[in-house]
């Protein structure tokens, strides 16, 4: 049972980390107007993406630990 739970936890960790990376990429926008570059960043979305990445990494390592534990 622990082996199955570890594998599911590892897969969920990978999914959360990928989702966090995609959120991080979508958190900013830039435009060029008359030769001037302007950019806008959503700091709340960046913080949330860091949390998703962190939780995903912890879940991945926890899942690998549970899957290998005998």
LUMLUMDREN-2810 file (N, C-alpha, C; in Angstrom, 1 decimal):
<atoms>
<atom><aa>X</aa><ch>A</ch><at>N</at><xx>0.8</xx><yy>-1.2</yy><zz>0.0</zz></atom>
<atom><aa>X</aa><ch>A</ch><at>CA</at><xx>0.0</xx><yy>0.0</yy><zz>0.0</zz></atom>
<atom><aa>X</aa><ch>A</ch><at>C</at><xx>0.9</xx><yy>1.3</yy><zz>0.0</zz></atom>
<atom><aa>X</aa><ch>A</ch><at>N</at><xx>1.9</xx><yy>1.2</yy><zz>0.8</zz></atom>
<atom><aa>X</aa><ch>A</ch><at>CA</at><xx>2.8</xx><yy>2.4</yy><zz>0.8</zz></atom>
<atom><aa>X</aa><ch>A</ch><at>C</at><xx>3.5</xx><yy>2.7</yy><zz>-0.5</zz></atom>
<atom><aa>X</aa><ch>A</ch><at>N</at><xx>3.8</xx><yy>1.6</yy><zz>-1.2</zz></atom>
<atom><aa>X</aa><ch>A</ch><at>CA</at><xx>4.4</xx><yy>1.7</yy><zz>-2.5</zz></atom>
<atom><aa>X</aa><ch>A</ch><at>C</at><xx>3.5</xx><yy>2.4</yy><zz>-3.5</zz></atom>
<atom><aa>X</aa><ch>A</ch><at>N</at><xx>2.2</xx><yy>2.0</yy><zz>-3.5</zz></atom>
<atom><aa>X</aa><ch>A</ch><at>CA</at><xx>1.2</xx><yy>2.6</yy><zz>-4.4</zz></atom>
<atom><aa>X</aa><ch>A</ch><at>C</at><xx>1.0</xx><yy>4.1</yy><zz>-4.0</zz></atom>
<atom><aa>X</aa><ch>A</ch><at>N</at><xx>0.9</xx><yy>4.4</yy><zz>-2.8</zz></atom>
<atom><aa>X</aa><ch>A</ch><at>CA</at><xx>0.7</xx><yy>5.8</yy><zz>-2.3</zz></atom>
<atom><aa>X</aa><ch>A</ch><at>C</at><xx>1.9</xx><yy>6.6</yy><zz>-2.7</zz></atom>
<atom><aa>X</aa><ch>A</ch><at>N</at><xx>3.1</xx><yy>6.1</yy><zz>-2.6</zz></atom>
<atom><aa>X</aa><ch>A</ch><at>CA</at><xx>4.3</xx><yy>6.8</yy><zz>-2.9</zz></atom>
<atom><aa>X</aa><ch>A</ch><at>C</at><xx>4.4</xx><yy>7.2</yy><zz>-4.4</zz></atom>
<atom><aa>X</aa><ch>A</ch><at>N</at><xx>4.0</xx><yy>6.2</yy><zz>-5.2</zz></atom>
<atom><aa>X</aa><ch>A</ch><at>CA</at><xx>4.0</xx><yy>6.5</yy><zz>-6.7</zz></atom>
<atom><aa>X</aa><ch>A</ch><at>C</at><xx>2.9</xx><yy>7.6</yy><zz>-7.0</zz></atom>
<atom><aa>X</aa><ch>A</ch><at>N</at><xx>1.8</xx><yy>7.5</yy><zz>-6.4</zz></atom>
<atom><aa>X</aa><ch>A</ch><at>CA</at><xx>0.7</xx><yy>8.5</yy><zz>-6.7</zz></atom>
<atom><aa>X</aa><ch>A</ch><at>C</at><xx>1.2</xx><yy>9.8</yy><zz>-6.2</zz></atom>
<atom><aa>X</aa><ch>A</ch><at>N</at><xx>1.8</xx><yy>9.9</yy><zz>-5.0</zz></atom>
<atom><aa>X</aa><ch>A</ch><at>CA</at><xx>2.3</xx><yy>11.1</yy><zz>-4.5</zz></atom>
<atom><aa>X</aa><ch>A</ch><at>C</at><xx>3.4</xx><yy>11.7</yy><zz>-5.3</zz></atom>
<atom><aa>X</aa><ch>A</ch><at>N</at><xx>4.3</xx><yy>10.9</yy><zz>-5.9</zz></atom>
<atom><aa>X</aa><ch>A</ch><at>CA</at><xx>5.3</xx><yy>11.4</yy><zz>-6.8</zz></atom>
<atom><aa>X</aa><ch>A</ch><at>C</at><xx>4.8</xx><yy>11.9</yy><zz>-8.1</zz></atom>
<atom><aa>X</aa><ch>A</ch><at>N</at><xx>3.8</xx><yy>11.3</yy><zz>-8.6</zz></atom>
<atom><aa>X</aa><ch>A</ch><at>CA</at><xx>3.1</xx><yy>11.8</yy><zz>-9.9</zz></atom>
<atom><aa>X</aa><ch>A</ch><at>C</at><xx>2.4</xx><yy>13.1</yy><zz>-9.6</zz></atom>
<atom><aa>X</aa><ch>A</ch><at>N</at><xx>1.7</xx><yy>13.2</yy><zz>-8.4</zz></atom>
<atom><aa>X</aa><ch>A</ch><at>CA</at><xx>1.1</xx><yy>14.4</yy><zz>-8.1</zz></atom>
<atom><aa>X</aa><ch>A</ch><at>C</at><xx>2.1</xx><yy>15.6</yy><zz>-7.9</zz></atom>
<atom><aa>X</aa><ch>A</ch><at>N</at><xx>3.2</xx><yy>15.2</yy><zz>-7.3</zz></atom>
<atom><aa>X</aa><ch>A</ch><at>CA</at><xx>4.3</xx><yy>16.2</yy><zz>-7.1</zz></atom>
<atom><aa>X</aa><ch>A</ch><at>C</at><xx>4.8</xx><yy>16.8</yy><zz>-8.5</zz></atom>
<atom><aa>X</aa><ch>A</ch><at>N</at><xx>5.0</xx><yy>15.9</yy><zz>-9.4</zz></atom>
<atom><aa>X</aa><ch>A</ch><at>CA</at><xx>5.4</xx><yy>16.3</yy><zz>-10.7</zz></atom>
<atom><aa>X</aa><ch>A</ch><at>C</at><xx>4.4</xx><yy>17.2</yy><zz>-11.4</zz></atom>
<atom><aa>X</aa><ch>A</ch><at>N</at><xx>3.1</xx><yy>16.8</yy><zz>-11.3</zz></atom>
<atom><aa>X</aa><ch>A</ch><at>CA</at><xx>2.0</xx><yy>17.6</yy><zz>-11.9</zz></atom>
<atom><aa>X</aa><ch>A</ch><at>C</at><xx>2.0</xx><yy>19.0</yy><zz>-11.2</zz></atom>
<atom><aa>X</aa><ch>A</ch><at>N</at><xx>2.1</xx><yy>19.1</yy><zz>-9.9</zz></atom>
<atom><aa>X</aa><ch>A</ch><at>CA</at><xx>2.1</xx><yy>20.4</yy><zz>-9.2</zz></atom>
<atom><aa>X</aa><ch>A</ch><at>C</at><xx>3.2</xx><yy>21.2</yy><zz>-9.6</zz></atom>
<atom><aa>X</aa><ch>A</ch><at>N</at><xx>4.4</xx><yy>20.7</yy><zz>-9.7</zz></atom>
<atom><aa>X</aa><ch>A</ch><at>CA</at><xx>5.6</xx><yy>21.4</yy><zz>-10.1</zz></atom>
<atom><aa>X</aa><ch>A</ch><at>C</at><xx>5.5</xx><yy>22.0</yy><zz>-11.6</zz></atom>
<atom><aa>X</aa><ch>A</ch><at>N</at><xx>4.9</xx><yy>21.1</yy><zz>-12.5</zz></atom>
<atom><aa>X</aa><ch>A</ch><at>CA</at><xx>4.7</xx><yy>21.6</yy><zz>-13.8</zz></atom>
<atom><aa>X</aa><ch>A</ch><at>C</at><xx>3.7</xx><yy>22.7</yy><zz>-13.9</zz></atom>
<atom><aa>X</aa><ch>A</ch><at>N</at><xx>2.6</xx><yy>22.6</yy><zz>-13.1</zz></atom>
<atom><aa>X</aa><ch>A</ch><at>CA</at><xx>1.6</xx><yy>23.6</yy><zz>-13.1</zz></atom>
<atom><aa>X</aa><ch>A</ch><at>C</at><xx>2.2</xx><yy>24.9</yy><zz>-12.5</zz></atom>
<atom><aa>X</aa><ch>A</ch><at>N</at><xx>3.0</xx><yy>24.8</yy><zz>-11.5</zz></atom>
<atom><aa>X</aa><ch>A</ch><at>CA</at><xx>3.6</xx><yy>26.0</yy><zz>-10.9</zz></atom>
<atom><aa>X</aa><ch>A</ch><at>C</at><xx>4.6</xx><yy>26.7</yy><zz>-11.9</zz></atom>
<atom><aa>X</aa><ch>A</ch><at>N</at><xx>5.3</xx><yy>25.9</yy><zz>-12.7</zz></atom>
<atom><aa>X</aa><ch>A</ch><at>CA</at><xx>6.2</xx><yy>26.5</yy><zz>-13.7</zz></atom>
<atom><aa>X</aa><ch>A</ch><at>C</at><xx>5.4</xx><yy>27.2</yy><zz>-14.8</zz></atom>
<atom><aa>X</aa><ch>A</ch><at>N</at><xx>4.3</xx><yy>26.6</yy><zz>-15.2</zz></atom>
<atom><aa>X</aa><ch>A</ch><at>CA</at><xx>3.4</xx><yy>27.2</yy><zz>-16.2</zz></atom>
<atom><aa>X</aa><ch>A</ch><at>C</at><xx>2.8</xx><yy>28.5</yy><zz>-15.7</zz></atom>
<atom><aa>X</aa><ch>A</ch><at>N</at><xx>2.4</xx><yy>28.5</yy><zz>-14.4</zz></atom>
<atom><aa>X</aa><ch>A</ch><at>CA</at><xx>1.8</xx><yy>29.7</yy><zz>-13.8</zz></atom>
<atom><aa>X</aa><ch>A</ch><at>C</at><xx>2.9</xx><yy>30.8</yy><zz>-13.8</zz></atom>
<atom><aa>X</aa><ch>A</ch><at>N</at><xx>4.1</xx><yy>30.4</yy><zz>-13.5</zz></atom>
<atom><aa>X</aa><ch>A</ch><at>CA</at><xx>5.2</xx><yy>31.4</yy><zz>-13.4</zz></atom>
<atom><aa>X</aa><ch>A</ch><at>C</at><xx>5.4</xx><yy>32.1</yy><zz>-14.8</zz></atom>
<atom><aa>X</aa><ch>A</ch><at>N</at><xx>5.3</xx><yy>31.3</yy><zz>-15.8</zz></atom>
<atom><aa>X</aa><ch>A</ch><at>CA</at><xx>5.5</xx><yy>31.8</yy><zz>-17.2</zz></atom>
<atom><aa>X</aa><ch>A</ch><at>C</at><xx>4.4</xx><yy>32.8</yy><zz>-17.6</zz></atom>
<atom><aa>X</aa><ch>A</ch><at>N</at><xx>3.2</xx><yy>32.5</yy><zz>-17.0</zz></atom>
<atom><aa>X</aa><ch>A</ch><at>CA</at><xx>2.1</xx><yy>33.4</yy><zz>-17.4</zz></atom>
<atom><aa>X</aa><ch>A</ch><at>C</at><xx>1.9</xx><yy>34.6</yy><zz>-16.5</zz></atom>
<atom><aa>X</aa><ch>A</ch><at>N</at><xx>2.8</xx><yy>34.8</yy><zz>-15.5</zz></atom>
<atom><aa>X</aa><ch>A</ch><at>CA</at><xx>2.6</xx><yy>35.9</yy><zz>-14.6</zz></atom>
<atom><aa>X</aa><ch>A</ch><at>C</at><xx>3.1</xx><yy>37.2</yy><zz>-15.0</zz></atom>
<atom><aa>X</aa><ch>A</ch><at>N</at><xx>3.6</xx><yy>37.3</yy><zz>-16.2</zz></atom>
<atom><aa>X</aa><ch>A</ch><at>CA</at><xx>4.1</xx><yy>38.6</yy><zz>-16.7</zz></atom>
<atom><aa>X</aa><ch>A</ch><at>C</at><xx>3.8</xx><yy>38.8</yy><zz>-18.1</zz></atom>
<atom><aa>X</aa><ch>A</ch><at>N</at><xx>3.8</xx><yy>40.1</yy><zz>-18.5</zz></atom>
<atom><aa>X</aa><ch>A</ch><at>CA</at><xx>3.5</xx><yy>40.4</yy><zz>-19.9</zz></atom>
<atom><aa>X</aa><ch>A</ch><at>C</at><xx>4.3</xx><yy>41.6</yy><zz>-20.3</zz></atom>
<atom><aa>X</aa><ch>A</ch><at>N</at><xx>4.7</xx><yy>41.7</yy><zz>-21.5</zz></atom>
<atom><aa>X</aa><ch>A</ch><at>CA</at><xx>5.5</xx><yy>42.9</yy><zz>-22.0</zz></atom>
<atom><aa>X</aa><ch>A</ch><at>C</at><xx>5.0</xx><yy>43.3</yy><zz>-23.3</zz></atom>
<atom><aa>X</aa><ch>A</ch><at>N</at><xx>5.2</xx><yy>44.6</yy><zz>-23.6</zz></atom>
<atom><aa>X</aa><ch>A</ch><at>CA</at><xx>4.8</xx><yy>45.2</yy><zz>-24.9</zz></atom>
<atom><aa>X</aa><ch>A</ch><at>C</at><xx>5.8</xx><yy>46.3</yy><zz>-25.3</zz></atom>
<atom><aa>X</aa><ch>A</ch><at>N</at><xx>5.9</xx><yy>46.5</yy><zz>-26.5</zz></atom>
<atom><aa>X</aa><ch>A</ch><at>CA</at><xx>6.7</xx><yy>47.5</yy><zz>-27.1</zz></atom>
<atom><aa>X</aa><ch>A</ch><at>C</at><xx>5.9</xx><yy>48.6</yy><zz>-27.7</zz></atom>
<atom><aa>X</aa><ch>A</ch><at>N</at><xx>6.0</xx><yy>49.8</yy><zz>-27.2</zz></atom>
<atom><aa>X</aa><ch>A</ch><at>CA</at><xx>5.2</xx><yy>51.0</yy><zz>-27.7</zz></atom>
<atom><aa>X</aa><ch>A</ch><at>C</at><xx>6.2</xx><yy>52.1</yy><zz>-28.2</zz></atom>
<atom><aa>X</aa><ch>A</ch><at>N</at><xx>6.2</xx><yy>52.3</yy><zz>-29.4</zz></atom>
<atom><aa>X</aa><ch>A</ch><at>CA</at><xx>7.0</xx><yy>53.4</yy><zz>-30.0</zz></atom>
<atom><aa>X</aa><ch>A</ch><at>C</at><xx>8.5</xx><yy>53.3</yy><zz>-29.6</zz></atom>
<atom><aa>X</aa><ch>A</ch><at>N</at><xx>9.0</xx><yy>52.1</yy><zz>-29.6</zz></atom>
<atom><aa>X</aa><ch>A</ch><at>CA</at><xx>10.4</xx><yy>51.8</yy><zz>-29.2</zz></atom>
<atom><aa>X</aa><ch>A</ch><at>C</at><xx>10.7</xx><yy>51.7</yy><zz>-27.8</zz></atom>
<atom><aa>X</aa><ch>A</ch><at>N</at><xx>9.7</xx><yy>51.8</yy><zz>-26.9</zz></atom>
<atom><aa>X</aa><ch>A</ch><at>CA</at><xx>9.9</xx><yy>51.7</yy><zz>-25.5</zz></atom>
<atom><aa>X</aa><ch>A</ch><at>C</at><xx>9.3</xx><yy>50.3</yy><zz>-25.1</zz></atom>
<atom><aa>X</aa><ch>A</ch><at>N</at><xx>10.1</xx><yy>49.6</yy><zz>-24.3</zz></atom>
<atom><aa>X</aa><ch>A</ch><at>CA</at><xx>9.6</xx><yy>48.3</yy><zz>-23.8</zz></atom>
<atom><aa>X</aa><ch>A</ch><at>C</at><xx>9.0</xx><yy>48.5</yy><zz>-22.4</zz></atom>
<atom><aa>X</aa><ch>A</ch><at>N</at><xx>7.8</xx><yy>47.9</yy><zz>-22.3</zz></atom>
<atom><aa>X</aa><ch>A</ch><at>CA</at><xx>7.1</xx><yy>48.0</yy><zz>-21.0</zz></atom>
<atom><aa>X</aa><ch>A</ch><at>C</at><xx>6.7</xx><yy>46.6</yy><zz>-20.6</zz></atom>
<atom><aa>X</aa><ch>A</ch><at>N</at><xx>6.8</xx><yy>46.4</yy><zz>-19.3</zz></atom>
<atom><aa>X</aa><ch>A</ch><at>CA</at><xx>6.5</xx><yy>45.0</yy><zz>-18.8</zz></atom>
<atom><aa>X</aa><ch>A</ch><at>C</at><xx>5.7</xx><yy>45.2</yy><zz>-17.5</zz></atom>
<atom><aa>X</aa><ch>A</ch><at>N</at><xx>4.8</xx><yy>44.2</yy><zz>-17.3</zz></atom>
<atom><aa>X</aa><ch>A</ch><at>CA</at><xx>4.0</xx><yy>44.1</yy><zz>-16.1</zz></atom>
<atom><aa>X</aa><ch>A</ch><at>C</at><xx>4.1</xx><yy>42.8</yy><zz>-15.5</zz></atom>
<atom><aa>X</aa><ch>A</ch><at>N</at><xx>4.2</xx><yy>42.7</yy><zz>-14.2</zz></atom>
<atom><aa>X</aa><ch>A</ch><at>CA</at><xx>4.3</xx><yy>41.4</yy><zz>-13.5</zz></atom>
<atom><aa>X</aa><ch>A</ch><at>C</at><xx>3.3</xx><yy>41.3</yy><zz>-12.4</zz></atom>
<atom><aa>X</aa><ch>A</ch><at>N</at><xx>2.7</xx><yy>40.2</yy><zz>-12.3</zz></atom>
<atom><aa>X</aa><ch>A</ch><at>CA</at><xx>1.7</xx><yy>39.9</yy><zz>-11.2</zz></atom>
<atom><aa>X</aa><ch>A</ch><at>C</at><xx>2.4</xx><yy>39.2</yy><zz>-10.1</zz></atom>
<atom><aa>X</aa><ch>A</ch><at>N</at><xx>2.8</xx><yy>39.9</yy><zz>-9.0</zz></atom>
<atom><aa>X</aa><ch>A</ch><at>CA</at><xx>3.5</xx><yy>39.4</yy><zz>-7.9</zz></atom>
<atom><aa>X</aa><ch>A</ch><at>C</at><xx>2.8</xx><yy>38.3</yy><zz>-7.2</zz></atom>
<atom><aa>X</aa><ch>A</ch><at>N</at><xx>1.5</xx><yy>38.5</yy><zz>-7.0</zz></atom>
<atom><aa>X</aa><ch>A</ch><at>CA</at><xx>0.7</xx><yy>37.5</yy><zz>-6.3</zz></atom>
<atom><aa>X</aa><ch>A</ch><at>C</at><xx>0.7</xx><yy>36.1</yy><zz>-7.0</zz></atom>
<atom><aa>X</aa><ch>A</ch><at>N</at><xx>0.6</xx><yy>36.2</yy><zz>-8.3</zz></atom>
<atom><aa>X</aa><ch>A</ch><at>CA</at><xx>0.6</xx><yy>34.9</yy><zz>-9.1</zz></atom>
<atom><aa>X</aa><ch>A</ch><at>C</at><xx>2.0</xx><yy>34.3</yy><zz>-9.1</zz></atom>
<atom><aa>X</aa><ch>A</ch><at>N</at><xx>3.1</xx><yy>35.1</yy><zz>-9.0</zz></atom>
<atom><aa>X</aa><ch>A</ch><at>CA</at><xx>4.4</xx><yy>34.6</yy><zz>-8.9</zz></atom>
<atom><aa>X</aa><ch>A</ch><at>C</at><xx>4.6</xx><yy>33.9</yy><zz>-7.5</zz></atom>
<atom><aa>X</aa><ch>A</ch><at>N</at><xx>4.1</xx><yy>34.5</yy><zz>-6.5</zz></atom>
<atom><aa>X</aa><ch>A</ch><at>CA</at><xx>4.2</xx><yy>33.8</yy><zz>-5.1</zz></atom>
<atom><aa>X</aa><ch>A</ch><at>C</at><xx>3.5</xx><yy>32.5</yy><zz>-5.1</zz></atom>
<atom><aa>X</aa><ch>A</ch><at>N</at><xx>2.3</xx><yy>32.5</yy><zz>-5.7</zz></atom>
<atom><aa>X</aa><ch>A</ch><at>CA</at><xx>1.5</xx><yy>31.3</yy><zz>-5.8</zz></atom>
<atom><aa>X</aa><ch>A</ch><at>C</at><xx>2.2</xx><yy>30.2</yy><zz>-6.6</zz></atom>
<atom><aa>X</aa><ch>A</ch><at>N</at><xx>2.8</xx><yy>30.6</yy><zz>-7.7</zz></atom>
<atom><aa>X</aa><ch>A</ch><at>CA</at><xx>3.6</xx><yy>29.6</yy><zz>-8.5</zz></atom>
<atom><aa>X</aa><ch>A</ch><at>C</at><xx>4.8</xx><yy>29.1</yy><zz>-7.7</zz></atom>
<atom><aa>X</aa><ch>A</ch><at>N</at><xx>5.5</xx><yy>29.9</yy><zz>-6.9</zz></atom>
<atom><aa>X</aa><ch>A</ch><at>CA</at><xx>6.5</xx><yy>29.4</yy><zz>-6.1</zz></atom>
<atom><aa>X</aa><ch>A</ch><at>C</at><xx>6.0</xx><yy>28.4</yy><zz>-5.1</zz></atom>
<atom><aa>X</aa><ch>A</ch><at>N</at><xx>4.8</xx><yy>28.6</yy><zz>-4.5</zz></atom>
<atom><aa>X</aa><ch>A</ch><at>CA</at><xx>4.3</xx><yy>27.7</yy><zz>-3.6</zz></atom>
<atom><aa>X</aa><ch>A</ch><at>C</at><xx>3.9</xx><yy>26.3</yy><zz>-4.3</zz></atom>
<atom><aa>X</aa><ch>A</ch><at>N</at><xx>3.3</xx><yy>26.4</yy><zz>-5.5</zz></atom>
<atom><aa>X</aa><ch>A</ch><at>CA</at><xx>3.0</xx><yy>25.2</yy><zz>-6.2</zz></atom>
<atom><aa>X</aa><ch>A</ch><at>C</at><xx>4.3</xx><yy>24.4</yy><zz>-6.5</zz></atom>
<atom><aa>X</aa><ch>A</ch><at>N</at><xx>5.3</xx><yy>25.1</yy><zz>-6.9</zz></atom>
<atom><aa>X</aa><ch>A</ch><at>CA</at><xx>6.6</xx><yy>24.4</yy><zz>-7.2</zz></atom>
<atom><aa>X</aa><ch>A</ch><at>C</at><xx>7.2</xx><yy>23.8</yy><zz>-6.0</zz></atom>
<atom><aa>X</aa><ch>A</ch><at>N</at><xx>7.2</xx><yy>24.5</yy><zz>-4.9</zz></atom>
<atom><aa>X</aa><ch>A</ch><at>CA</at><xx>7.7</xx><yy>24.0</yy><zz>-3.6</zz></atom>
<atom><aa>X</aa><ch>A</ch><at>C</at><xx>7.0</xx><yy>22.8</yy><zz>-3.1</zz></atom>
<atom><aa>X</aa><ch>A</ch><at>N</at><xx>5.7</xx><yy>22.9</yy><zz>-3.1</zz></atom>
<atom><aa>X</aa><ch>A</ch><at>CA</at><xx>4.8</xx><yy>21.8</yy><zz>-2.7</zz></atom>
<atom><aa>X</aa><ch>A</ch><at>C</at><xx>5.0</xx><yy>20.6</yy><zz>-3.6</zz></atom>
<atom><aa>X</aa><ch>A</ch><at>N</at><xx>5.1</xx><yy>20.8</yy><zz>-4.9</zz></atom>
<atom><aa>X</aa><ch>A</ch><at>CA</at><xx>5.3</xx><yy>19.7</yy><zz>-5.8</zz></atom>
<atom><aa>X</aa><ch>A</ch><at>C</at><xx>6.7</xx><yy>19.0</yy><zz>-5.6</zz></atom>
<atom><aa>X</aa><ch>A</ch><at>N</at><xx>7.7</xx><yy>19.8</yy><zz>-5.3</zz></atom>
<atom><aa>X</aa><ch>A</ch><at>CA</at><xx>9.0</xx><yy>19.2</yy><zz>-5.1</zz></atom>
<atom><aa>X</aa><ch>A</ch><at>C</at><xx>9.0</xx><yy>18.3</yy><zz>-3.8</zz></atom>
<atom><aa>X</aa><ch>A</ch><at>N</at><xx>8.4</xx><yy>18.9</yy><zz>-2.7</zz></atom>
<atom><aa>X</aa><ch>A</ch><at>CA</at><xx>8.3</xx><yy>18.1</yy><zz>-1.5</zz></atom>
<atom><aa>X</aa><ch>A</ch><at>C</at><xx>7.5</xx><yy>16.9</yy><zz>-1.7</zz></atom>
<atom><aa>X</aa><ch>A</ch><at>N</at><xx>6.4</xx><yy>16.9</yy><zz>-2.4</zz></atom>
<atom><aa>X</aa><ch>A</ch><at>CA</at><xx>5.5</xx><yy>15.8</yy><zz>-2.7</zz></atom>
<atom><aa>X</aa><ch>A</ch><at>C</at><xx>6.3</xx><yy>14.7</yy><zz>-3.5</zz></atom>
<atom><aa>X</aa><ch>A</ch><at>N</at><xx>7.1</xx><yy>15.2</yy><zz>-4.5</zz></atom>
<atom><aa>X</aa><ch>A</ch><at>CA</at><xx>7.9</xx><yy>14.3</yy><zz>-5.3</zz></atom>
<atom><aa>X</aa><ch>A</ch><at>C</at><xx>8.9</xx><yy>13.5</yy><zz>-4.4</zz></atom>
<atom><aa>X</aa><ch>A</ch><at>N</at><xx>9.6</xx><yy>14.3</yy><zz>-3.6</zz></atom>
<atom><aa>X</aa><ch>A</ch><at>CA</at><xx>10.6</xx><yy>13.6</yy><zz>-2.8</zz></atom>
<atom><aa>X</aa><ch>A</ch><at>C</at><xx>10.0</xx><yy>12.7</yy><zz>-1.7</zz></atom>
<atom><aa>X</aa><ch>A</ch><at>N</at><xx>8.9</xx><yy>13.1</yy><zz>-1.2</zz></atom>
<atom><aa>X</aa><ch>A</ch><at>CA</at><xx>8.1</xx><yy>12.2</yy><zz>-0.3</zz></atom>
<atom><aa>X</aa><ch>A</ch><at>C</at><xx>7.6</xx><yy>11.0</yy><zz>-0.9</zz></atom>
<atom><aa>X</aa><ch>A</ch><at>N</at><xx>7.1</xx><yy>11.1</yy><zz>-2.1</zz></atom>
<atom><aa>X</aa><ch>A</ch><at>CA</at><xx>6.6</xx><yy>9.9</yy><zz>-2.9</zz></atom>
<atom><aa>X</aa><ch>A</ch><at>C</at><xx>7.8</xx><yy>9.0</yy><zz>-3.2</zz></atom>
<atom><aa>X</aa><ch>A</ch><at>N</at><xx>8.9</xx><yy>9.5</yy><zz>-3.6</zz></atom>
<atom><aa>X</aa><ch>A</ch><at>CA</at><xx>10.0</xx><yy>8.7</yy><zz>-3.9</zz></atom>
<atom><aa>X</aa><ch>A</ch><at>C</at><xx>10.5</xx><yy>7.9</yy><zz>-2.7</zz></atom>
<atom><aa>X</aa><ch>A</ch><at>N</at><xx>10.5</xx><yy>8.7</yy><zz>-1.6</zz></atom>
<atom><aa>X</aa><ch>A</ch><at>CA</at><xx>11.0</xx><yy>8.1</yy><zz>-0.3</zz></atom>
<atom><aa>X</aa><ch>A</ch><at>C</at><xx>10.0</xx><yy>6.9</yy><zz>0.1</zz></atom>
<atom><aa>X</aa><ch>A</ch><at>N</at><xx>8.7</xx><yy>7.2</yy><zz>0.0</zz></atom>
<atom><aa>X</aa><ch>A</ch><at>CA</at><xx>7.7</xx><yy>6.1</yy><zz>0.4</zz></atom>
<atom><aa>X</aa><ch>A</ch><at>C</at><xx>7.8</xx><yy>4.9</yy><zz>-0.6</zz></atom>
<atom><aa>X</aa><ch>A</ch><at>N</at><xx>8.0</xx><yy>5.2</yy><zz>-1.9</zz></atom>
<atom><aa>X</aa><ch>A</ch><at>CA</at><xx>8.1</xx><yy>4.1</yy><zz>-2.9</zz></atom>
<atom><aa>X</aa><ch>A</ch><at>C</at><xx>9.3</xx><yy>3.2</yy><zz>-2.6</zz></atom>
<atom><aa>X</aa><ch>A</ch><at>N</at><xx>10.4</xx><yy>3.8</yy><zz>-2.2</zz></atom>
<atom><aa>X</aa><ch>A</ch><at>CA</at><xx>11.6</xx><yy>3.0</yy><zz>-2.0</zz></atom>
<atom><aa>X</aa><ch>A</ch><at>C</at><xx>11.7</xx><yy>2.4</yy><zz>-0.6</zz></atom>
<atom><aa>X</aa><ch>A</ch><at>N</at><xx>10.9</xx><yy>2.9</yy><zz>0.3</zz></atom>
<atom><aa>X</aa><ch>A</ch><at>CA</at><xx>11.0</xx><yy>2.4</yy><zz>1.7</zz></atom>
<atom><aa>X</aa><ch>A</ch><at>C</at><xx>10.4</xx><yy>1.0</yy><zz>1.7</zz></atom>
<atom><aa>X</aa><ch>A</ch><at>N</at><xx>11.1</xx><yy>0.1</yy><zz>2.5</zz></atom>
<atom><aa>X</aa><ch>A</ch><at>CA</at><xx>10.7</xx><yy>-1.3</yy><zz>2.6</zz></atom>
<atom><aa>X</aa><ch>A</ch><at>C</at><xx>10.2</xx><yy>-1.6</yy><zz>4.0</zz></atom>
</atoms>
